[in-house]
Amino acid sequence: MKNLGDVPSRRLLIECERCRRCGSYSLERLVARHGKNRPLRDFLGLMRSRCAERPCTAQLLVPLELDLDQAVMPTNSFDIDIWTARGSREMSVGRVWHLEIASAAFDRAVSLWPHSIITVRDRWRAVRTHNREEAERRERQEKLLKNLFPDRSHAKPGES
C-alpha cells in the first residue's frame, strides 16, 4: 500500500500516542479530496503537520474489513454479574457474545472476588454460578486434606 487508492478498506484511522489524537476518515472522501494517487506518506505528513506535539508520533491504521459471508452474529449475550447476599445485582463485570470468553471472564472474576456470588447468565438462565458458601466449603475441604495428608499435593491439574 503506497497510495490512498491502494487501501483495502472503507475507512482510514490515524492515531497519535503523544497527544492522544485519533480520527477515522472516509476513504471515499479522502480520495475525492486528495486523489487516489496521493502517497500515504504525504497524507500522514499532512496530518502530522497539524499536530500540537512535536515530534508527532501519528500512525495510519487500516481496520480489518469483515467478510459478512463468514461472520456469524451471535444471537445471545452472556452477562457476568456479582450479586449481594440478598439477591440484587451489585456489579456488572461485563457482557460478551461468546461462551468461552464469558467463561474466562467468570474464572477471572472468581479469582478476584472469591467470596462473592458470581454468575454467568444467558438472559435469565444461570450458565455458571460461584457462591460464597460453596467456595468456603471447598476451602475447608482443601485445608482438611492438607492437614490430614501434609506430604501429598492436592493441587488441581494446571495449578502450580
N, C-alpha and C positions, 0 to 999 in steps of 0.2 A: 504494500500500500504506500504509494508515494503521493498521490493526488486526492483531492476531495472526491472525485468521481470513482475512485477505486475502493472506497469504504463500503463494506458489505452489510451496512446497517442503515436504518432509517434515522437514527439519532447519533450524535457525537457528543461525548461527555468530556468536560475539562475540569480538572481538579488541581488545586494548589494547596499543598500541606502547610506551607508557611503562613499564608493569610487566610486559610480555611475557605477560600472561594471555590465554589463548584457551580457548574451550569450544564444544562442539557440543551443541545441545539438541534434543530430540524435540519437534516442533511439536504433535503429538498430546497429549503430556503438558503442555506449556505451556498449550494451550487448555483442557484439563481443569482445570488448577490456577487459571488467571487469567481464563478466559473468552475466547471468540473476539472479543468487542468491546473487549478491552483494547488501548488505543493502544500502538503500538510505541514511541513516545516515552516513555511511562510505564515500559514494561518496560526500556528502555535506562537510564532514570533509576534504576530499582531496581538494575540491575547496576552502574552507576557508583557508587552509594552504598556498595557493598560493596568498592570498590577501595581498596587501601592508599595509592596515589599520588594526590596532589591537584595540579592538577585531572586527573581521569581522561579519557583520550582514547579510551575504548572505542567501537567501532563495531559495528553489526549488519551481517552479511553473509548474503546468501541464496545458497546454492550452486545452480548450474545443474542442472536435472534432465536426465538423459539420455533421449532418445527411443529406446527399445530397438528400435523398428521401423527406425530409421535407423542405429543404431550397428552396426558390424561389428567383432567381436572378432578381431583377427589371430591366426593360428594359430602363427606362428613369431616368435621374437625374434631380434634381431641383437646380438651381443656385440662390443664394441670392446675389443681387448686389446693390451698391449705385451708383447713376448717377449724373452727373453735370447738370446744367440748360440747357446746350447746347445739351444734349443727349448722351454724351460719358461716358463710364463707369469710375467712379472714383476709386472704390474699389470693389473687390470681397470678400464678407463676408464668403461665403462657398458654398460647393456643397454636397448635401445629396441625398439619393435614396428613401426616404420615405416622402410623402407629409406632414404627421403630424409633423415630425421633422423639415421639411423646414418651416412649418407654425409657429412653436415655435421659430425657429431662426429668422424668419421675425419679429415676435412680439417683440423679444428682441432687434433686430436692430432698430426698430421703437422707442422703449423706450430709446435707447442710442443716437440715432440721429433723434430726432423728426422733425427737419426742413430740412431733406434731402429727396431726391426722392429715394425710395427703392422698389425693385421688387423681386418677386419670379417668376422664369421663368422655363418653361418646354421647353427646346431647345429655340425657338424664341418666343413662346407664353407666355405672362404675365399671371400668375395664380392669383397673388395678387399684388396690387400696393399701395404705400403710397406716396403721393406727398405733397410738402410743402404748396401749396395753399389750398388744402383740409384740411390739419392739422390746418392751421391758421384760416380757416373759422370755423372749429369745435371749436377751442379755443375761437373765438369771440362769437359764439353762446352760449357756456357754460358760458362765462363771463357775457353776456347779461342776460341769465336766472338767474344767481346767483344775479345780481344786481336787477332784477325785482322781484324775489322771494327769498329774503335772508333767510327766515325761512325754506324753502324746501330744501331737499337734492336731488341733481341731479347726485349722483354717479351712475355709471353703476353697474349692478349686478356683484358681485365678487370683486369689488373695495372697499377699505376702506378709 
